[in-house]
Amino acid sequence: MSNTLKKYECSLTQAVRSWFYSSEKEELIEITAPEGEIIMKVRMTDDGPVISVSGAHLELKSTETIALEAKKIKIKAEEKVASCAGRIKPPV
C-alpha cells in the first residue's frame, strides 16, 4: 500500500452509506446515517480492530452469555445505571 489515502463508497440504501478507507498506516470502515453522522466505525490498528457504534439505543442480546473481558471497563451514564439478575418479570 502507498501513503496515499484510498477512499471507496458503497451505498447500502439511498440514505445509508458505507465508506472504506485504506492507507499504509490504517484501514477504516465507516457506516453513515442519512444525515451524514457516523453510526459505526471499524478501524484496523496494529493492536487489533477498534469498533465504535453510535445510536439512540444500542442493544446486545444473547440466548446464552455476553462476556466482557478487558484490562479496564468503564460505564458512564448521564442519568441512571440499572442492573438486575435472576428471572426478569415482564412489565405490568
C-alpha positions, 0 to 999 in steps of 0.5 A: 500500500502507498501513503496515499489515502484510498477512499471507496463508497458503497451505498447500502440504501439511498440514505445509508452509506458505507465508506472504506478507507485504506492507507499504509498506516490504517484501514477504516470502515465507516457506516453513515446515517442519512444525515451524514453522522457516523453510526459505526466505525471499524478501524484496523490498528496494529493492536487489533480492530477498534469498533465504535457504534453510535445510536439512540439505543444500542442493544446486545442480546444473547440466548446464552452469555455476553462476556466482557473481558478487558484490562479496564471497563468503564460505564458512564451514564448521564442519568441512571445505571440499572442492573438486575439478575435472576428471572426478569418479570415482564412489565405490568 
